[in-house]
């Protein structure tokens, strides 16, 4: 499987990637420094990338942690392949694309990533955004249950040769059963039992998500909004049996 062959920086002893959902480079750099020895990696998204560009990513990467660059590429195959080539010099551990872009788009991304050899980023497919309900999905011409569309797109992503899927906590067990052990499952929306659930109702604790079959946990506010982010991250790592 591509994921197994890639190995790479995304395979860490500590499965927790902290989501730095911010636009401020100073905030991201401060958290990166604090979390250097407490998490397995950092996630930076579209808001950070559009505000700070490649230079901002390089500055955060200097903290020494693997980066999950969550840009959710979705365009014609040639453009997505070019975008993948464009981020290869930044050496992210993982990056994302929309499975709804189709089989050929995902195959083009896989081929472009392969040009980086063993250091290539793992490609993760996003199926259905958690912000979409079934009524909204139907308005886009996709009738039926969200769970069915998630499985349909996951199967397409696996056919294309991507390394993994981004999935919500309640999809982990079903996608692990559907896709087998080689497909990496990267799971946001995780809340430790001691952290505030915020506005999320369907959540899993880190231990529950790992038991269900997750490979990487993306955790934001329980770490970044803690009084001591590093201590919060280490507490999660210890609960998962890692030194942090």
Protein Blocks (a to p, Z undefined) as FASTA:
>chain_A
ZZlmnnpmmlcfblcdcddddfbfklmmmmmmmmmmmcgbdcddfklmmmnommlmmmmm
mnopacdddehpaddfklmmmmmmmmmmnopabdcddfknojklmmmmmmmmmmnmmmbc
cddddfbdfkbcfklmmmnopgcjfklmmmmmmmmmmmnopabdcddfklmmmmmmmnom
mlccddehiacfkbcfkjafbdcdfklmmmnopabdcdfklmmmpmblmlmmmmmmmmno
paZZ
